[in-house]
Amino acid sequence: MDIRILLVLELGTFIRGLETTATYDPKTREFILNTPTLTATKWWPGGLAKTATHAAVMAQLWTQNKCYGPHLFILQVRSLEDHTPLPGITLGDIGDKFGYNSIDNGSMQLNNVRIPRDQMLMRHSKVTLDGTYIPPKNPRLAYGAMTLYRCQILIICSGYLARASTIAVRYSAIRRQTETKPGCRTYFHTLL
């Protein structure tokens, strides 16, 4: 199972402005996930365009006609048999990027996608079978995962920057620029 965390177009870092909804239906004991606007499209998640079969989706939790803020849900996005997107899920490929092209980034829209109640990550907060919301002891815990993920991106990027700097320094140590004269051959010796 390949699970990816998703970003959205409208947010930036304003996670409370999330438009994607997960509305609990106590009759079926399911959540109904929707991206109601184009700006609610999940954007840039690694692996989503072609390879991911599951995703961790952040959505505004609605139960008993009240919004309880952003919560995480596990969502199967593709069939495990033929790898096609599941009903109500529209997947796309964002195409080439300036960097990190080895990652298969994509986009996703949800239209009345139903998932079982137990697909909500309920370690800190819960929704009971009848739809009663049980809040976390510390509301800040939900934001810890996103903070950790952002720190990991910085660590990875610093490694790439270190490699690029090494290449640039090595190249500048052997690079010579001279006037080109007809018939003149210049030989370079590697210093490193």
Phi, psi and omega in degrees: 000125180256110183252134180233149174268142187250150173251167179228156184293320192278347194269309196067242177251007181272077187294332180289344178274010181304132181265335181298136183242150172230103184258125182279131176249102184294338180294319181257353184058045181228158170259143177250115183262136180218142166251095191288342181227166177298323181289346177276358179304132175288129191226135171085003182295134179292134177087351187284328185297320186226333192248325186295140176254339180224158179217150170265114187249128176269130181213155175289122182277121175244128173209142182052043178061027178224141178268132181247017175086183185289136177219158181263143179225145174267129184229126172281124184258337182229155174293138178280350180269308183241003174068017177277151177299144180285160181304137179085357181246123177250120181250149178217166178251127182280353175085198183291150179232167178288332180215163176062038182292347179286346179269135183274078183279144182216191178224161181210136172238145182241134179229098180053048179276123182262132177229151179297153180305324183286002176275356171279134177286110189245036178289319185256326177229157186220157169237121181285172181303325181275359177098006178288132180268131176248111185287161177288157177295324178232109183298339181288344183300328182295333183272352181298321181296317180293322178296317178299315181298318179295322177295321178296321178299317179297319179296315179297314181296324179295326176295317177295320179297319178298317179295315180296321178296319178299314179298315181297317180294316179297317180295317181293336179289331182253349182288130175234135177238118181227167177290135180271124178245139179303133177081358182267129177251130180247134179250136180252142176248132180287127181274333185258000000 
